[in-house]
């Protein structure tokens, strides 16, 4: 590891050197390493509470194995913790002590693991933030666009309500950066619709069981609920709560798991949407890390403001691969705002894509290698 050094070059003609990586709006990073293959890469996953995360790690392993077969990666180290920041801190420190070349981090608590990030950089280890956004000086963030993901759903819900109604919110894991951005998207969109009243909002922990219990409480507390604004992997819990209460399903944002999509297809009166927050978001973080280890340079125009600190320009945001509606109609006003790379498909098309997958699988996707190559000079 002592043979590694980092050099940050100003985009202008002025050059400067740094002992730690630096990504900023006026800098490129070149990670100088004494090899171009045979890397050892660590992956620290900070949440392990649902099948989505298992698929995310599986996607990472699939891509890593491709690199291993090509001889580019010699080995990977994967650690998982279930929302325990202290455990994650210890796991990252163990990776540093083992002598990895790079660590890709999906943080439980960005503040808790900051010391480990700084220790890794001091040891000449490349650090890439993956999936859930966080900002650390000298890192690049290759993360799912949580804000845009949630904004699509809220705009759809507002459209279905014609701008008026009483709703409840079921959020994710309180304090998680992804949940923070999604909740902010809810607030920003709904601020434009004073006739939509949020009766209650509470975290469902990205757990079907917790969401079902929470929705049951909402149903016993409020006589009228026009719509449910829930985050992913909790849709079936909401449906079960309504079914157990013997009440008609409302307008609701849904999921993109095969189980939910199948259930939706069996409920002709259910008005829902599935926006795929892809487990494959772990893959581009690995792809970018490999290219940086090989000495390639990120194009400055690729980097955008970090969603956790918009004064810092160090992020590559991964857009949702799919949006699913019953008929896949793209003529509605909300659909005109979809990201360029996001494909609107029908429920039938989504089920066709997932025909050979398990019920717990999420509608997935990640950028092709050619797309990742286009991020670099």
C-alpha angles and dihedrals in degrees: 000000000000091000093067124097135170127225123189115198124199113238086231120067093272113100128203136176129225134186091215131047115270128198116176140138092272100035140078121202127223114186108206114207133171092236140037097208142020092067124170110216130189124209119198114194113190101195130048103166105116145027091261090068092048089054090047092056090044090054089051092050092048093055092042090054089054089056091046091053089052091050093242094114120040097187145344131216117206125189127181130192128178102236094306110136095188092053090048090051090054092047093052091048089052090054090050091050091050091060104246119176095222139008122209111201134199098184129216091196117007093203095051095055097041092103091055091050090052091046091052092051091048088055091052095254119147113237122201123181111221137195101339109056124240133156126232124161111259097020135106120226116216100180146153113264097245095170094054091042092057095038090060090056096046092049089050091049092050089051092052091049093047087233099300137082148083118279143173127217127219108192132188129246111336112238095019110127093231091054091046091056093045093050089049090053089053091052095045095051097039091050086074092056111059091172091067109085121199104216095187142344128198139155118266093189093233084280126130091211094050091045091052091051092047093048090049088056092048091051092052091047103046127046094200126039114166097184144002119223103199133164124234132299091024102080097100090052090057091049092049091052091054093045092050090049091050092235131137115258116256130215104289142172107240145190139272100222117119091241092056094043090051092048090048091053088056093053106067093183096052112112107199147134134218119207111188113232091186124225083212088077085097091065103066089051088060092043092052092045092054093051093047090051087052089057099254120148126230114236107246093227090060094065119086133182115294108251091223093051113015092190087071119073105202106111139109107195120209112214124216110273096212144022115195125202129165095261103014091234110170097187097091118103094242090056092058089069096058117125115263094248096046115100121212110214137170126255089250091053092049092053090049090054090051098040095117097038131097122264091251094053119113124225096261144189143148137188118285119244089254090059092050089049089056089062090066135069 
